[in-house]
Amino acid sequence: MTQDELRQSCIRLFRCSTIDDCKDLINLYQEFLFSIIAKHQMDPVETTSLDQAKLIPQMVFTKLGHLMSIISGIHYTSKSGTALSGIIDPVVVGCQIRSTYELVATFNLIFRTAKAGDEREILYALWVHAGLAYRQRFVSVITTEENKQKQQEELQTMKELVTTIEETDLYKSLDSKEQGKIKAKLKEKDYKIRFQNGRVEFLAWHELIPVMGVKHNLLDDIYTYFSLYSHPSNVAVFQFGEMFKKGEEGFMEITAFHLKNLFIFVSIFIADYIHLFPTILETYNQQNLVDQIVINFHNKMMRGNEYSINDAHLKLG
């Protein structure tokens, strides 16, 4: 492949001007994710948290698979013979992308932003505690003895997680005010914090964009944007009507815009995953050169060279 051919192959997937181009890029991401799942899933790890981290590529893979199905469009023929063909609902696409963002942001917060050691241990414990705490809400509808026993076991696990947090040197080094912030998060069933100069900083979903290293002003409001699609607000309703207005259908263009944001999140996730498990870099370097450049493109563009997976992009000249 000449350098010009390499550039043209990459540019098509950088731009993703059509839904078919978007499908090709999703296939590319899935192919790489599947290769690392198949090759590295059984690689030994030292902690339970790292073992669970290895499940996240599988979750991203399935989300991409479901999105591929969604953007293939729906087809419907009524009894009267009236038909709809190739309808894509950007609202459904937006909901799925917001979910993917939350998964990628959580992975980054726990496994890249938090330093290995006490920071990661506390973040991971808060994450697990939050999930189990929400499950405790179902106590009133438990009917089987087996589920009652499981509920008690999870309650005990939650107590042990609190002890794990409180026994870390980092937690002990915090003053009472900062310790109180962690206790507040335990009570709130939340885990979105980071440690900054001996202090605990609370975070919201939309604030995780800069935490992930995305450059200022590039995606600052993207979580709010996708939330408008995920909630039944009046905005979501009138936007839906405008997407399918006869003669002015905008659903394909909006879907393409949504997917371009999805590709940013997936690219960032792959870079963060390789950063956590460096042995995967060798597998990445064995991929087709176009695949290497394209997978890394959005990650490098949004976060800068310091986050780049490798230097394959230099082949573009």
Long-range contacts (C-beta under 8 A, 24 or more apart in sequence): 1-289, 3-315, 3-316, 3-317, 6-289, 6-290, 6-293, 6-315, 6-316, 7-316, 7-317, 9-290, 10-290, 10-293, 10-294, 10-297, 10-316, 13-290, 13-294, 13-297, 14-294, 14-297, 16-256, 16-259, 16-260, 16-263, 17-256, 18-256, 19-71, 19-88, 19-252, 19-255, 19-256, 19-259, 22-71, 22-256, 22-259, 22-260, 23-68, 23-71, 25-263, 25-294, 26-64, 26-67, 26-68, 26-259, 27-68, 28-291, 28-294, 28-295, 29-64, 29-263, 29-266, 29-270, 29-295, 30-61, 30-64, 30-65, 30-68, 31-291, 32-270, 32-284, 32-287, 32-291, 32-295, 33-57, 33-60, 33-61, 33-64, 33-270, 34-61, 35-283, 35-287, 36-273, 36-280, 36-283, 37-61, 39-283, 40-277, 40-279, 40-280, 40-283, 43-277, 43-279, 49-110, 49-111, 49-120, 49-121, 49-124, 50-276, 53-107, 53-110, 53-111, 53-273, 53-276, 54-277, 56-103, 56-107, 56-269, 56-273, 57-273, 59-103, 60-100, 60-103, 60-104, 60-266, 60-269, 63-96, 63-99, 63-100, 63-103, 64-266, 66-96, 67-93, 67-96, 67-97, 67-259, 67-262, 70-96, 71-255, 71-259, 87-244, 87-251, 88-251, 88-252, 88-255, 89-240, 89-251, 90-229, 90-243, 90-251, 90-254, 90-255, 90-258, 91-229, 91-236, 91-239, 91-240, 93-255, 93-258, 93-259, 94-226, 94-229, 94-230, 94-258, 95-226, 95-229, 95-230, 97-226, 97-258, 97-259, 97-261, 97-262, 97-265, 98-223, 98-226, 98-227, 98-229, 98-230, 100-262, 100-265, 100-266, 101-205, 101-222, 101-223, 101-226, 101-265, 102-205, 103-269, 104-212, 104-265, 104-266, 104-268, 104-269, 104-272, 105-205, 105-208, 105-209, 105-211, 105-212, 106-191, 107-269, 107-272, 107-273, 108-208, 108-211, 108-212, 108-268, 108-269, 108-272, 109-191, 109-192, 109-194, 109-203, 109-208, 109-211, 110-191, 111-272, 111-276, 112-272, 112-275, 112-276, 113-194, 113-211, 113-212, 114-194, 114-195, 115-195, 117-170, 118-168, 118-169, 118-170, 118-171, 119-170, 119-195, 121-164, 121-165, 121-168, 122-165, 122-168, 122-170, 122-171, 122-182, 123-191, 123-193, 125-161, 125-162, 125-164, 125-165, 126-161, 126-165, 126-182, 126-185, 126-186, 126-190, 126-191, 126-193, 127-191, 128-157, 128-161, 129-158, 129-161, 129-162, 129-186, 129-189, 129-191, 130-185, 130-189, 130-190, 130-191, 132-157, 132-158, 132-161, 133-158, 133-186, 133-189, 134-189, 162-186, 170-195, 173-198, 174-198, 174-200, 212-268, 212-272, 212-303, 213-303, 213-304, 213-307, 214-268, 214-302, 214-303, 215-302, 215-303, 215-304, 218-302, 219-261, 219-264, 219-302, 222-261, 226-258, 226-261, 263-298, 264-298, 264-299, 264-302, 266-298, 267-295, 267-296, 267-297, 267-298, 267-299, 267-302, 268-298, 268-299, 268-302, 268-303, 268-307, 270-295, 270-296, 270-299, 270-309, 271-296, 271-299, 271-303, 271-307, 271-308, 271-309, 274-309, 281-309, 281-310, 284-309, 284-310, 285-310, 285-312, 289-315
